Amino acid sequence: MFRCENCGSGYSAQAASSWTSCPRCLARERIQVPLTFELGWRKTDAGEREAAAPAAPAGGERRSGVLS
């Protein structure tokens, strides 16, 4: 992951290979800020968080200690 130290925008290695400086800062503020490599970055999205959380029982399902 490559990140801009000025605005905090992050870019993948593939996208960052096309630019020598942050495209957002260049467009908005007309300044050239080099992108710096951020070691240890890991993408976290809703799918990963949901997969890590234990599954809850279905809405209408009740569990009791009594067997019928």
Secondary structure as GFF3:
##gff-version 3
##sequence-region A 1 68
A	DSSP	beta_strand	2	4	.	.	.	ID=ss1
A	DSSP	beta_strand	10	11	.	.	.	ID=ss2
A	DSSP	alpha_helix	13	16	.	.	.	ID=ss3
A	DSSP	alpha_helix	23	28	.	.	.	ID=ss4
A	DSSP	beta_strand	35	37	.	.	.	ID=ss5
A	DSSP	alpha_helix	46	52	.	.	.	ID=ss6
###
